[in-house]
């Protein structure tokens, strides 16, 4: 289900095959783990409903709606596992699938995550259920699941939640296109570099070598194939495994010729670092937030990189999941709520969202003090209760009403007048001459 992407530009190699499942690469799994941790920790999945407030429409949480409870309770997987599975498949494939679990009556009771390689979105065949036809009007006619025994099981479109990466596959638009496909070569590079590093360490840091008798030397045992094999085995044991570094006694004068490059000439550190950066970058994440060395110098500290990763990586994934659940679950299984409710995320506990909230609050406060909005609008934007008769005023009106009254100077004036009648001088100042 990868369309024509197995062959990348500028190469005839099958990079999908060479990259393998992709989630077994440490950098790719770090992306999966980071997104999963961010989406399943502070964000809380909710259903919101429209409500009129002072002539304006606002969204408030519907705590009675059963969908968030169904998502949390399983039946087989927790909500964290469902979301984690969806993120894994979205990252490595661009498509993720949940099967809806129902009672015989058809009532929704939960979801089950299925591997993306076992599910196919069928477009060119009529649905076996007779409800959709391959006449060009349906992007997907039905879904087909291949179980471990190889048997194919059809599913109605309404019984599958299909998460698609926002970029559609141009060859097969019924599928999403993961940005990981553009980094397949980097995944292969990182895998090969890791394998080579492990092999070098296993060989006590010694790359491949060729053994041969020195010129003028005659070592009889090198002419016998079995003895050559025995010598090779003994040498290998001295440079690898538990006996790495043990002395090796050659049967005579020999030359050792290094085949290939030494680790410092290969510059494996720089090679792997560049590959990791290119794996992370399509997802809007800097490697430093996952503990990898960062090639980017844009961020002055870890906190800034974390905020950027949330805004460019995790928050868009939250939105993708919520919109898919709204369109394929809320609108399908709760049609009465399709227009008045929405699947959403409560992000009030997300640390990276707090800066934005403070900036908005400060902007609204300045608008209020500049008479740009009324106190009712200010309180409404901050989530406070509004009392129309009390709060429909501007800042200047409140300031004028609360300003202190001018001081009463009548007593002072009377005292000065009495002094004047008695010809008592009013001392203005006293100068003392030194």
Order of alpha helices (4+ residues) and beta strands (2+ residues): alpha-alpha-beta-beta-alpha-alpha-beta-beta-beta-beta-beta-beta-alpha-beta-alpha-beta-alpha-alpha-alpha-alpha-beta-alpha-alpha-alpha-alpha-alpha
